[in-house]
Amino acid sequence: MSLVHGTVTCLLSGRELLRAGLLSPVDASNTAQQTAIMQLSCAYFALDTATVLLFRLNPMFVVHHVMTLSYMTWSMALGVGGHGVMALMCIGEVRGHQDPP
């Protein structure tokens, strides 16, 4: 599930960054596409957080997910900042993740 989410999110957020322009103002209003991508990611992060809490408690993983959910939720609630969220998502998914040993 993580691989599917990471691939889809990277492609969609990257496309949004290129469509809007890499130097778009950070305080620009969110587009419908940005909001849809954030909603998809919030649903994934909520499900993944529940899975981590139930099956393999990892405090840092939970903190990471809560922080990610927070900034995406605030961006959707305020209606601005989607461009920054897209940049963070694209870079984060390209970089990948490493599970602790």
Buried (B, 14 or more C-beta within 10 A) or exposed (E): EEEEBBEBBBEBBBBBBEEBEEEBEEEBEBBEBBBEBBEBBBEBBEEBBEEBEEEEEEEEBBEBBEEBBEBBEEBBEEEBBBBBBBBBBBEBBEEEEEEEE
